[in-house]
């Protein structure tokens, strides 16, 4: 009998292509290229879930759902504006 259920994170993560590639590509240093990570994201079947998670959790580092932190801020701002109409 199990007393509690351990939450190991969103189930979509097991299907994410980034889990099968070099994680450093998704966290480039200042001025580093994001293109490799974005190419991986472009082919990922769980890209939308990843982006939604990053926006919902205010993730500030790395490429998530094919977007950088700056791109996610703009996306979040656009989404808020659309929902206020």
PDB file of N, CA, C and O in Angstrom, chain B, residues numbered from 101:
ATOM      1  N   UNK B 101       0.839  -1.186   0.000  1.00  0.00           N
ATOM      2  CA  UNK B 101       0.000   0.000   0.000  1.00  0.00           C
ATOM      3  C   UNK B 101       0.878   1.242   0.000  1.00  0.00           C
ATOM      4  O   UNK B 101       1.842   1.334   0.760  1.00  0.00           O
ATOM      5  N   UNK B 102       0.542   2.179  -0.845  1.00  0.00           N
ATOM      6  CA  UNK B 102       1.335   3.397  -0.960  1.00  0.00           C
ATOM      7  C   UNK B 102       0.604   4.520  -0.219  1.00  0.00           C
ATOM      8  O   UNK B 102      -0.580   4.764  -0.453  1.00  0.00           O
ATOM      9  N   UNK B 103       1.315   5.191   0.666  1.00  0.00           N
ATOM     10  CA  UNK B 103       0.732   6.238   1.501  1.00  0.00           C
ATOM     11  C   UNK B 103       0.637   7.575   0.781  1.00  0.00           C
ATOM     12  O   UNK B 103      -0.217   8.399   1.109  1.00  0.00           O
ATOM     13  N   UNK B 104       1.473   7.786  -0.159  1.00  0.00           N
ATOM     14  CA  UNK B 104       1.460   9.047  -0.897  1.00  0.00           C
ATOM     15  C   UNK B 104       1.935   8.803  -2.312  1.00  0.00           C
ATOM     16  O   UNK B 104       2.584   7.802  -2.614  1.00  0.00           O
ATOM     17  N   UNK B 105       1.596   9.740  -3.159  1.00  0.00           N
ATOM     18  CA  UNK B 105       2.020   9.638  -4.553  1.00  0.00           C
ATOM     19  C   UNK B 105       3.098  10.682  -4.800  1.00  0.00           C
ATOM     20  O   UNK B 105       2.900  11.866  -4.524  1.00  0.00           O
ATOM     21  N   UNK B 106       4.209  10.252  -5.306  1.00  0.00           N
ATOM     22  CA  UNK B 106       5.314  11.166  -5.578  1.00  0.00           C
ATOM     23  C   UNK B 106       5.085  11.810  -6.937  1.00  0.00           C
ATOM     24  O   UNK B 106       4.903  11.119  -7.939  1.00  0.00           O
ATOM     25  N   UNK B 107       5.094  13.132  -6.962  1.00  0.00           N
ATOM     26  CA  UNK B 107       4.937  13.859  -8.220  1.00  0.00           C
ATOM     27  C   UNK B 107       6.332  14.124  -8.782  1.00  0.00           C
ATOM     28  O   UNK B 107       7.092  14.916  -8.224  1.00  0.00           O
ATOM     29  N   UNK B 108       6.660  13.466  -9.872  1.00  0.00           N
ATOM     30  CA  UNK B 108       7.990  13.616 -10.465  1.00  0.00           C
ATOM     31  C   UNK B 108       8.015  14.674 -11.561  1.00  0.00           C
ATOM     32  O   UNK B 108       9.015  14.815 -12.266  1.00  0.00           O
ATOM     33  N   UNK B 109       6.936  15.408 -11.705  1.00  0.00           N
ATOM     34  CA  UNK B 109       6.906  16.468 -12.696  1.00  0.00           C
ATOM     35  C   UNK B 109       5.951  16.159 -13.815  1.00  0.00           C
ATOM     36  O   UNK B 109       5.375  15.073 -13.882  1.00  0.00           O
ATOM     37  N   UNK B 110       5.789  17.119 -14.689  1.00  0.00           N
ATOM     38  CA  UNK B 110       4.857  16.946 -15.804  1.00  0.00           C
ATOM     39  C   UNK B 110       5.197  15.731 -16.664  1.00  0.00           C
ATOM     40  O   UNK B 110       6.363  15.479 -16.966  1.00  0.00           O
ATOM     41  N   UNK B 111       4.170  14.986 -17.052  1.00  0.00           N
ATOM     42  CA  UNK B 111       4.385  13.767 -17.837  1.00  0.00           C
ATOM     43  C   UNK B 111       4.918  14.057 -19.233  1.00  0.00           C
ATOM     44  O   UNK B 111       5.558  13.196 -19.837  1.00  0.00           O
ATOM     45  N   UNK B 112       4.666  15.250 -19.753  1.00  0.00           N
ATOM     46  CA  UNK B 112       5.144  15.587 -21.090  1.00  0.00           C
ATOM     47  C   UNK B 112       6.660  15.578 -21.176  1.00  0.00           C
ATOM     48  O   UNK B 112       7.218  15.393 -22.258  1.00  0.00           O
ATOM     49  N   UNK B 113       7.326  15.774 -20.060  1.00  0.00           N
ATOM     50  CA  UNK B 113       8.794  15.839 -20.069  1.00  0.00           C
ATOM     51  C   UNK B 113       9.437  14.560 -20.591  1.00  0.00           C
ATOM     52  O   UNK B 113      10.494  14.611 -21.219  1.00  0.00           O
ATOM     53  N   UNK B 114       8.819  13.432 -20.341  1.00  0.00           N
ATOM     54  CA  UNK B 114       9.399  12.169 -20.812  1.00  0.00           C
ATOM     55  C   UNK B 114       9.367  12.065 -22.331  1.00  0.00           C
ATOM     56  O   UNK B 114      10.125  11.289 -22.912  1.00  0.00           O
ATOM     57  N   UNK B 115       8.496  12.839 -22.987  1.00  0.00           N
ATOM     58  CA  UNK B 115       8.401  12.822 -24.442  1.00  0.00           C
ATOM     59  C   UNK B 115       9.179  13.955 -25.102  1.00  0.00           C
ATOM     60  O   UNK B 115       9.267  14.008 -26.329  1.00  0.00           O
ATOM     61  N   UNK B 116       9.738  14.852 -24.317  1.00  0.00           N
ATOM     62  CA  UNK B 116      10.424  16.029 -24.858  1.00  0.00           C
ATOM     63  C   UNK B 116      11.735  15.637 -25.539  1.00  0.00           C
ATOM     64  O   UNK B 116      12.530  14.875 -24.988  1.00  0.00           O
ATOM     65  N   UNK B 117      11.946  16.160 -26.727  1.00  0.00           N
ATOM     66  CA  UNK B 117      13.179  15.867 -27.465  1.00  0.00           C
ATOM     67  C   UNK B 117      14.418  16.398 -26.745  1.00  0.00           C
ATOM     68  O   UNK B 117      15.501  15.829 -26.875  1.00  0.00           O
ATOM     69  N   UNK B 118      14.265  17.481 -25.991  1.00  0.00           N
ATOM     70  CA  UNK B 118      15.417  18.060 -25.296  1.00  0.00           C
ATOM     71  C   UNK B 118      16.001  17.087 -24.265  1.00  0.00           C
ATOM     72  O   UNK B 118      17.179  17.174 -23.917  1.00  0.00           O
ATOM     73  N   UNK B 119      15.178  16.176 -23.789  1.00  0.00           N
ATOM     74  CA  UNK B 119      15.666  15.193 -22.814  1.00  0.00           C
ATOM     75  C   UNK B 119      16.663  14.231 -23.445  1.00  0.00           C
ATOM     76  O   UNK B 119      17.385  13.522 -22.744  1.00  0.00           O
ATOM     77  N   UNK B 120      16.697  14.210 -24.771  1.00  0.00           N
ATOM     78  CA  UNK B 120      17.577  13.303 -25.502  1.00  0.00           C
ATOM     79  C   UNK B 120      18.766  14.019 -26.129  1.00  0.00           C
ATOM     80  O   UNK B 120      19.519  13.420 -26.897  1.00  0.00           O
ATOM     81  N   UNK B 121      18.936  15.299 -25.803  1.00  0.00           N
ATOM     82  CA  UNK B 121      20.014  16.088 -26.404  1.00  0.00           C
ATOM     83  C   UNK B 121      20.841  16.771 -25.317  1.00  0.00           C
ATOM     84  O   UNK B 121      20.553  16.642 -24.127  1.00  0.00           O
ATOM     85  N   UNK B 122      21.848  17.483 -25.736  1.00  0.00           N
ATOM     86  CA  UNK B 122      22.745  18.184 -24.822  1.00  0.00           C
ATOM     87  C   UNK B 122      22.005  19.314 -24.105  1.00  0.00           C
ATOM     88  O   UNK B 122      21.570  20.258 -24.764  1.00  0.00           O
ATOM     89  N   UNK B 123      21.849  19.254 -22.790  1.00  0.00           N
ATOM     90  CA  UNK B 123      21.109  20.297 -22.071  1.00  0.00           C
ATOM     91  C   UNK B 123      21.769  21.670 -22.144  1.00  0.00           C
ATOM     92  O   UNK B 123      21.092  22.685 -21.980  1.00  0.00           O
ATOM     93  N   UNK B 124      23.049  21.719 -22.380  1.00  0.00           N
ATOM     94  CA  UNK B 124      23.739  23.009 -22.456  1.00  0.00           C
ATOM     95  C   UNK B 124      23.242  23.851 -23.628  1.00  0.00           C
ATOM     96  O   UNK B 124      23.323  25.078 -23.583  1.00  0.00           O
ATOM     97  N   UNK B 125      22.735  23.216 -24.659  1.00  0.00           N
ATOM     98  CA  UNK B 125      22.199  23.952 -25.804  1.00  0.00           C
ATOM     99  C   UNK B 125      20.980  24.779 -25.395  1.00  0.00           C
ATOM    100  O   UNK B 125      20.689  25.802 -26.014  1.00  0.00           O
ATOM    101  N   UNK B 126      20.273  24.342 -24.365  1.00  0.00           N
ATOM    102  CA  UNK B 126      19.054  25.011 -23.926  1.00  0.00           C
ATOM    103  C   UNK B 126      19.311  26.090 -22.881  1.00  0.00           C
ATOM    104  O   UNK B 126      18.394  26.818 -22.498  1.00  0.00           O
ATOM    105  N   UNK B 127      20.529  26.192 -22.429  1.00  0.00           N
ATOM    106  CA  UNK B 127      20.919  27.201 -21.446  1.00  0.00           C
ATOM    107  C   UNK B 127      22.221  27.860 -21.880  1.00  0.00           C
ATOM    108  O   UNK B 127      23.238  27.749 -21.196  1.00  0.00           O
ATOM    109  N   UNK B 128      22.187  28.553 -23.031  1.00  0.00           N
ATOM    110  CA  UNK B 128      23.417  29.171 -23.542  1.00  0.00           C
ATOM    111  C   UNK B 128      23.864  30.323 -22.648  1.00  0.00           C
ATOM    112  O   UNK B 128      23.044  30.976 -22.003  1.00  0.00           O
ATOM    113  N   UNK B 129      25.145  30.560 -22.618  1.00  0.00           N
ATOM    114  CA  UNK B 129      25.679  31.687 -21.871  1.00  0.00           C
ATOM    115  C   UNK B 129      25.276  32.994 -22.516  1.00  0.00           C
ATOM    116  O   UNK B 129      24.741  33.011 -23.625  1.00  0.00           O
ATOM    117  N   UNK B 130      25.531  34.077 -21.829  1.00  0.00           N
ATOM    118  CA  UNK B 130      25.177  35.404 -22.349  1.00  0.00           C
ATOM    119  C   UNK B 130      25.803  35.595 -23.728  1.00  0.00           C
ATOM    120  O   UNK B 130      27.010  35.431 -23.904  1.00  0.00           O
ATOM    121  N   UNK B 131      24.980  35.936 -24.683  1.00  0.00           N
ATOM    122  CA  UNK B 131      25.440  36.139 -26.046  1.00  0.00           C
ATOM    123  C   UNK B 131      25.556  34.859 -26.852  1.00  0.00           C
ATOM    124  O   UNK B 131      25.872  34.903 -28.041  1.00  0.00           O
ATOM    125  N   UNK B 132      25.301  33.697 -26.210  1.00  0.00           N
ATOM    126  CA  UNK B 132      25.390  32.418 -26.904  1.00  0.00           C
ATOM    127  C   UNK B 132      24.207  32.190 -27.829  1.00  0.00           C
ATOM    128  O   UNK B 132      23.154  32.806 -27.666  1.00  0.00           O
ATOM    129  N   UNK B 133      24.378  31.325 -28.777  1.00  0.00           N
ATOM    130  CA  UNK B 133      23.342  31.044 -29.765  1.00  0.00           C
ATOM    131  C   UNK B 133      22.243  30.150 -29.187  1.00  0.00           C
ATOM    132  O   UNK B 133      22.510  29.214 -28.434  1.00  0.00           O
ATOM    133  N   UNK B 134      21.019  30.461 -29.555  1.00  0.00           N
ATOM    134  CA  UNK B 134      19.866  29.658 -29.154  1.00  0.00           C
ATOM    135  C   UNK B 134      19.352  28.797 -30.301  1.00  0.00           C
ATOM    136  O   UNK B 134      18.387  28.051 -30.135  1.00  0.00           O
ATOM    137  N   UNK B 135      19.987  28.898 -31.456  1.00  0.00           N
ATOM    138  CA  UNK B 135      19.480  28.259 -32.671  1.00  0.00           C
ATOM    139  C   UNK B 135      19.409  26.735 -32.572  1.00  0.00           C
ATOM    140  O   UNK B 135      18.433  26.134 -33.022  1.00  0.00           O
ATOM    141  N   UNK B 136      20.418  26.112 -31.997  1.00  0.00           N
ATOM    142  CA  UNK B 136      20.405  24.645 -31.892  1.00  0.00           C
ATOM    143  C   UNK B 136      19.209  24.182 -31.068  1.00  0.00           C
ATOM    144  O   UNK B 136      18.500  23.257 -31.463  1.00  0.00           O
ATOM    145  N   UNK B 137      18.988  24.819 -29.935  1.00  0.00           N
ATOM    146  CA  UNK B 137      17.862  24.448 -29.074  1.00  0.00           C
ATOM    147  C   UNK B 137      16.533  24.681 -29.785  1.00  0.00           C
ATOM    148  O   UNK B 137      15.632  23.845 -29.712  1.00  0.00           O
ATOM    149  N   UNK B 138      16.410  25.802 -30.463  1.00  0.00           N
ATOM    150  CA  UNK B 138      15.160  26.119 -31.154  1.00  0.00           C
ATOM    151  C   UNK B 138      14.884  25.145 -32.295  1.00  0.00           C
ATOM    152  O   UNK B 138      13.724  24.868 -32.600  1.00  0.00           O
ATOM    153  N   UNK B 139      15.921  24.629 -32.923  1.00  0.00           N
ATOM    154  CA  UNK B 139      15.737  23.604 -33.969  1.00  0.00           C
ATOM    155  C   UNK B 139      15.166  22.328 -33.359  1.00  0.00           C
ATOM    156  O   UNK B 139      14.276  21.703 -33.935  1.00  0.00           O
ATOM    157  N   UNK B 140      15.676  21.948 -32.200  1.00  0.00           N
ATOM    158  CA  UNK B 140      15.162  20.759 -31.517  1.00  0.00           C
ATOM    159  C   UNK B 140      13.695  20.988 -31.147  1.00  0.00           C
ATOM    160  O   UNK B 140      12.851  20.120 -31.374  1.00  0.00           O
ATOM    161  N   UNK B 141      13.398  22.150 -30.582  1.00  0.00           N
ATOM    162  CA  UNK B 141      12.027  22.469 -30.174  1.00  0.00           C
ATOM    163  C   UNK B 141      11.060  22.455 -31.353  1.00  0.00           C
ATOM    164  O   UNK B 141       9.912  22.037 -31.208  1.00  0.00           O
ATOM    165  N   UNK B 142      11.510  22.903 -32.501  1.00  0.00           N
ATOM    166  CA  UNK B 142      10.644  22.978 -33.684  1.00  0.00           C
ATOM    167  C   UNK B 142      10.077  21.612 -34.066  1.00  0.00           C
ATOM    168  O   UNK B 142       8.974  21.528 -34.605  1.00  0.00           O
ATOM    169  N   UNK B 143      10.817  20.554 -33.794  1.00  0.00           N
ATOM    170  CA  UNK B 143      10.381  19.196 -34.137  1.00  0.00           C
ATOM    171  C   UNK B 143       9.751  18.451 -32.969  1.00  0.00           C
ATOM    172  O   UNK B 143       9.376  17.287 -33.113  1.00  0.00           O
ATOM    173  N   UNK B 144       9.629  19.095 -31.823  1.00  0.00           N
ATOM    174  CA  UNK B 144       9.162  18.421 -30.605  1.00  0.00           C
ATOM    175  C   UNK B 144       7.634  18.378 -30.544  1.00  0.00           C
ATOM    176  O   UNK B 144       6.966  19.383 -30.787  1.00  0.00           O
ATOM    177  N   UNK B 145       7.101  17.222 -30.220  1.00  0.00           N
ATOM    178  CA  UNK B 145       5.643  17.040 -30.161  1.00  0.00           C
ATOM    179  C   UNK B 145       5.016  17.643 -28.905  1.00  0.00           C
ATOM    180  O   UNK B 145       3.798  17.816 -28.855  1.00  0.00           O
ATOM    181  N   UNK B 146       5.816  17.964 -27.896  1.00  0.00           N
ATOM    182  CA  UNK B 146       5.273  18.524 -26.650  1.00  0.00           C
ATOM    183  C   UNK B 146       5.713  19.983 -26.452  1.00  0.00           C
ATOM    184  O   UNK B 146       5.764  20.490 -25.332  1.00  0.00           O
ATOM    185  N   UNK B 147       6.024  20.627 -27.557  1.00  0.00           N
ATOM    186  CA  UNK B 147       6.487  22.022 -27.506  1.00  0.00           C
ATOM    187  C   UNK B 147       5.486  22.934 -26.791  1.00  0.00           C
ATOM    188  O   UNK B 147       5.879  23.741 -25.949  1.00  0.00           O
ATOM    189  N   UNK B 148       4.210  22.814 -27.118  1.00  0.00           N
ATOM    190  CA  UNK B 148       3.169  23.665 -26.518  1.00  0.00           C
ATOM    191  C   UNK B 148       3.073  23.444 -25.008  1.00  0.00           C
ATOM    192  O   UNK B 148       2.973  24.408 -24.250  1.00  0.00           O
ATOM    193  N   UNK B 149       3.101  22.196 -24.568  1.00  0.00           N
ATOM    194  CA  UNK B 149       3.039  21.904 -23.133  1.00  0.00           C
ATOM    195  C   UNK B 149       4.247  22.491 -22.418  1.00  0.00           C
ATOM    196  O   UNK B 149       4.126  23.016 -21.311  1.00  0.00           O
ATOM    197  N   UNK B 150       5.401  22.402 -23.046  1.00  0.00           N
ATOM    198  CA  UNK B 150       6.636  22.930 -22.491  1.00  0.00           C
ATOM    199  C   UNK B 150       6.545  24.448 -22.344  1.00  0.00           C
ATOM    200  O   UNK B 150       6.872  24.998 -21.292  1.00  0.00           O
ATOM    201  N   UNK B 151       6.103  25.111 -23.394  1.00  0.00           N
ATOM    202  CA  UNK B 151       5.958  26.563 -23.359  1.00  0.00           C
ATOM    203  C   UNK B 151       4.947  26.975 -22.296  1.00  0.00           C
ATOM    204  O   UNK B 151       5.201  27.894 -21.517  1.00  0.00           O
ATOM    205  N   UNK B 152       3.812  26.306 -22.262  1.00  0.00           N
ATOM    206  CA  UNK B 152       2.789  26.619 -21.265  1.00  0.00           C
ATOM    207  C   UNK B 152       3.342  26.485 -19.849  1.00  0.00           C
ATOM    208  O   UNK B 152       3.091  27.333 -18.993  1.00  0.00           O
ATOM    209  N   UNK B 153       4.101  25.406 -19.610  1.00  0.00           N
ATOM    210  CA  UNK B 153       4.680  25.189 -18.283  1.00  0.00           C
ATOM    211  C   UNK B 153       5.645  26.318 -17.923  1.00  0.00           C
ATOM    212  O   UNK B 153       5.602  26.841 -16.810  1.00  0.00           O
ATOM    213  N   UNK B 154       6.504  26.688 -18.853  1.00  0.00           N
ATOM    214  CA  UNK B 154       7.493  27.734 -18.591  1.00  0.00           C
ATOM    215  C   UNK B 154       6.826  29.075 -18.313  1.00  0.00           C
ATOM    216  O   UNK B 154       7.261  29.812 -17.428  1.00  0.00           O
ATOM    217  N   UNK B 155       5.779  29.395 -19.058  1.00  0.00           N
ATOM    218  CA  UNK B 155       5.065  30.656 -18.845  1.00  0.00           C
ATOM    219  C   UNK B 155       4.337  30.625 -17.503  1.00  0.00           C
ATOM    220  O   UNK B 155       4.392  31.588 -16.737  1.00  0.00           O
ATOM    221  N   UNK B 156       3.666  29.530 -17.228  1.00  0.00           N
ATOM    222  CA  UNK B 156       2.911  29.393 -15.982  1.00  0.00           C
ATOM    223  C   UNK B 156       3.812  29.468 -14.749  1.00  0.00           C
ATOM    224  O   UNK B 156       3.410  30.001 -13.715  1.00  0.00           O
ATOM    225  N   UNK B 157       5.016  28.941 -14.861  1.00  0.00           N
ATOM    226  CA  UNK B 157       5.946  28.913 -13.726  1.00  0.00           C
ATOM    227  C   UNK B 157       6.968  30.045 -13.769  1.00  0.00           C
ATOM    228  O   UNK B 157       7.913  30.071 -12.980  1.00  0.00           O
ATOM    229  N   UNK B 158       6.771  30.976 -14.693  1.00  0.00           N
ATOM    230  CA  UNK B 158       7.639  32.150 -14.814  1.00  0.00           C
ATOM    231  C   UNK B 158       9.113  31.752 -14.897  1.00  0.00           C
ATOM    232  O   UNK B 158       9.974  32.331 -14.234  1.00  0.00           O
ATOM    233  N   UNK B 159       9.373  30.742 -15.736  1.00  0.00           N
ATOM    234  CA  UNK B 159      10.749  30.261 -15.931  1.00  0.00           C
ATOM    235  C   UNK B 159      11.574  31.370 -16.573  1.00  0.00           C
ATOM    236  O   UNK B 159      11.207  31.891 -17.626  1.00  0.00           O
ATOM    237  N   UNK B 160      12.679  31.727 -15.942  1.00  0.00           N
ATOM    238  CA  UNK B 160      13.468  32.861 -16.400  1.00  0.00           C
ATOM    239  C   UNK B 160      14.757  32.486 -17.125  1.00  0.00           C
ATOM    240  O   UNK B 160      15.465  33.361 -17.624  1.00  0.00           O
ATOM    241  N   UNK B 161      15.058  31.224 -17.183  1.00  0.00           N
ATOM    242  CA  UNK B 161      16.311  30.810 -17.811  1.00  0.00           C
ATOM    243  C   UNK B 161      16.070  29.730 -18.841  1.00  0.00           C
ATOM    244  O   UNK B 161      15.216  28.861 -18.663  1.00  0.00           O
ATOM    245  N   UNK B 162      16.827  29.792 -19.915  1.00  0.00           N
ATOM    246  CA  UNK B 162      16.821  28.724 -20.898  1.00  0.00           C
ATOM    247  C   UNK B 162      15.764  28.858 -21.972  1.00  0.00           C
ATOM    248  O   UNK B 162      14.918  29.751 -21.953  1.00  0.00           O
ATOM    249  N   UNK B 163      15.850  27.937 -22.900  1.00  0.00           N
ATOM    250  CA  UNK B 163      14.896  27.838 -24.006  1.00  0.00           C
ATOM    251  C   UNK B 163      13.846  26.820 -23.600  1.00  0.00           C
ATOM    252  O   UNK B 163      14.170  25.675 -23.287  1.00  0.00           O
ATOM    253  N   UNK B 164      12.600  27.234 -23.606  1.00  0.00           N
ATOM    254  CA  UNK B 164      11.463  26.378 -23.255  1.00  0.00           C
ATOM    255  C   UNK B 164      10.402  26.573 -24.330  1.00  0.00           C
ATOM    256  O   UNK B 164      10.038  27.707 -24.637  1.00  0.00           O
ATOM    257  N   UNK B 165       9.914  25.506 -24.893  1.00  0.00           N
ATOM    258  CA  UNK B 165       8.877  25.617 -25.915  1.00  0.00           C
ATOM    259  C   UNK B 165       9.324  26.395 -27.137  1.00  0.00           C
ATOM    260  O   UNK B 165       8.502  26.969 -27.850  1.00  0.00           O
ATOM    261  N   UNK B 166      10.614  26.415 -27.377  1.00  0.00           N
ATOM    262  CA  UNK B 166      11.149  27.103 -28.544  1.00  0.00           C
ATOM    263  C   UNK B 166      11.345  28.596 -28.362  1.00  0.00           C
ATOM    264  O   UNK B 166      11.632  29.301 -29.329  1.00  0.00           O
ATOM    265  N   UNK B 167      11.196  29.092 -27.136  1.00  0.00           N
ATOM    266  CA  UNK B 167      11.336  30.529 -26.891  1.00  0.00           C
ATOM    267  C   UNK B 167      12.343  30.821 -25.792  1.00  0.00           C
ATOM    268  O   UNK B 167      12.479  30.081 -24.818  1.00  0.00           O
ATOM    269  N   UNK B 168      13.043  31.932 -25.990  1.00  0.00           N
ATOM    270  CA  UNK B 168      13.955  32.421 -24.955  1.00  0.00           C
ATOM    271  C   UNK B 168      13.134  33.121 -23.868  1.00  0.00           C
ATOM    272  O   UNK B 168      11.926  33.302 -24.020  1.00  0.00           O
ATOM    273  N   UNK B 169      13.782  33.506 -22.790  1.00  0.00           N
ATOM    274  CA  UNK B 169      13.090  34.193 -21.704  1.00  0.00           C
ATOM    275  C   UNK B 169      12.473  35.493 -22.205  1.00  0.00           C
ATOM    276  O   UNK B 169      11.335  35.810 -21.857  1.00  0.00           O
ATOM    277  N   UNK B 170      13.191  36.230 -22.998  1.00  0.00           N
ATOM    278  CA  UNK B 170      12.669  37.484 -23.564  1.00  0.00           C
ATOM    279  C   UNK B 170      11.446  37.226 -24.444  1.00  0.00           C
ATOM    280  O   UNK B 170      10.449  37.943 -24.359  1.00  0.00           O
ATOM    281  N   UNK B 171      11.531  36.200 -25.285  1.00  0.00           N
ATOM    282  CA  UNK B 171      10.405  35.868 -26.155  1.00  0.00           C
ATOM    283  C   UNK B 171       9.192  35.422 -25.340  1.00  0.00           C
ATOM    284  O   UNK B 171       8.056  35.742 -25.687  1.00  0.00           O
ATOM    285  N   UNK B 172       9.436  34.684 -24.258  1.00  0.00           N
ATOM    286  CA  UNK B 172       8.325  34.256 -23.392  1.00  0.00           C
ATOM    287  C   UNK B 172       7.659  35.451 -22.711  1.00  0.00           C
ATOM    288  O   UNK B 172       6.438  35.469 -22.556  1.00  0.00           O
ATOM    289  N   UNK B 173       8.441  36.442 -22.305  1.00  0.00           N
ATOM    290  CA  UNK B 173       7.850  37.649 -21.698  1.00  0.00           C
ATOM    291  C   UNK B 173       6.923  38.334 -22.696  1.00  0.00           C
ATOM    292  O   UNK B 173       5.808  38.722 -22.347  1.00  0.00           O
ATOM    293  N   UNK B 174       7.385  38.483 -23.940  1.00  0.00           N
ATOM    294  CA  UNK B 174       6.553  39.114 -24.974  1.00  0.00           C
ATOM    295  C   UNK B 174       5.288  38.294 -25.243  1.00  0.00           C
ATOM    296  O   UNK B 174       4.194  38.839 -25.382  1.00  0.00           O
ATOM    297  N   UNK B 175       5.463  36.988 -25.313  1.00  0.00           N
ATOM    298  CA  UNK B 175       4.343  36.072 -25.541  1.00  0.00           C
ATOM    299  C   UNK B 175       3.315  36.214 -24.417  1.00  0.00           C
ATOM    300  O   UNK B 175       2.114  36.306 -24.671  1.00  0.00           O
ATOM    301  N   UNK B 176       3.790  36.230 -23.198  1.00  0.00           N
ATOM    302  CA  UNK B 176       2.914  36.348 -22.034  1.00  0.00           C
ATOM    303  C   UNK B 176       2.154  37.676 -22.062  1.00  0.00           C
ATOM    304  O   UNK B 176       0.965  37.728 -21.744  1.00  0.00           O
ATOM    305  N   UNK B 177       2.838  38.725 -22.437  1.00  0.00           N
ATOM    306  CA  UNK B 177       2.210  40.045 -22.534  1.00  0.00           C
ATOM    307  C   UNK B 177       1.119  40.041 -23.605  1.00  0.00           C
ATOM    308  O   UNK B 177       0.032  40.577 -23.390  1.00  0.00           O
ATOM    309  N   UNK B 178       1.413  39.429 -24.770  1.00  0.00           N
ATOM    310  CA  UNK B 178       0.411  39.337 -25.843  1.00  0.00           C
ATOM    311  C   UNK B 178      -0.803  38.529 -25.398  1.00  0.00           C
ATOM    312  O   UNK B 178      -1.943  38.895 -25.683  1.00  0.00           O
ATOM    313  N   UNK B 179      -0.548  37.430 -24.698  1.00  0.00           N
ATOM    314  CA  UNK B 179      -1.646  36.579 -24.237  1.00  0.00           C
ATOM    315  C   UNK B 179      -2.536  37.326 -23.246  1.00  0.00           C
ATOM    316  O   UNK B 179      -3.761  37.222 -23.310  1.00  0.00           O
ATOM    317  N   UNK B 180      -1.929  38.071 -22.338  1.00  0.00           N
ATOM    318  CA  UNK B 180      -2.722  38.855 -21.383  1.00  0.00           C
ATOM    319  C   UNK B 180      -3.560  39.892 -22.117  1.00  0.00           C
ATOM    320  O   UNK B 180      -4.732  40.077 -21.789  1.00  0.00           O
ATOM    321  N   UNK B 181      -2.989  40.566 -23.096  1.00  0.00           N
ATOM    322  CA  UNK B 181      -3.701  41.589 -23.857  1.00  0.00           C
ATOM    323  C   UNK B 181      -4.881  40.987 -24.608  1.00  0.00           C
ATOM    324  O   UNK B 181      -5.948  41.598 -24.673  1.00  0.00           O
ATOM    325  N   UNK B 182      -4.707  39.821 -25.164  1.00  0.00           N
ATOM    326  CA  UNK B 182      -5.790  39.160 -25.909  1.00  0.00           C
ATOM    327  C   UNK B 182      -6.947  38.764 -24.990  1.00  0.00           C
ATOM    328  O   UNK B 182      -8.112  38.823 -25.382  1.00  0.00           O
ATOM    329  N   UNK B 183      -6.613  38.362 -23.769  1.00  0.00           N
ATOM    330  CA  UNK B 183      -7.654  37.905 -22.836  1.00  0.00           C
ATOM    331  C   UNK B 183      -8.369  39.058 -22.156  1.00  0.00           C
ATOM    332  O   UNK B 183      -9.412  38.853 -21.536  1.00  0.00           O
ATOM    333  N   UNK B 184      -7.835  40.258 -22.258  1.00  0.00           N
ATOM    334  CA  UNK B 184      -8.481  41.424 -21.658  1.00  0.00           C
ATOM    335  C   UNK B 184      -9.479  42.064 -22.604  1.00  0.00           C
ATOM    336  O   UNK B 184     -10.268  42.915 -22.194  1.00  0.00           O
ATOM    337  N   UNK B 185      -9.453  41.664 -23.857  1.00  0.00           N
ATOM    338  CA  UNK B 185     -10.340  42.254 -24.859  1.00  0.00           C
ATOM    339  C   UNK B 185     -11.740  41.764 -24.675  1.00  0.00           C
ATOM    340  O   UNK B 185     -12.634  42.151 -25.427  1.00  0.00           O
TER     341      UNK B 185
END
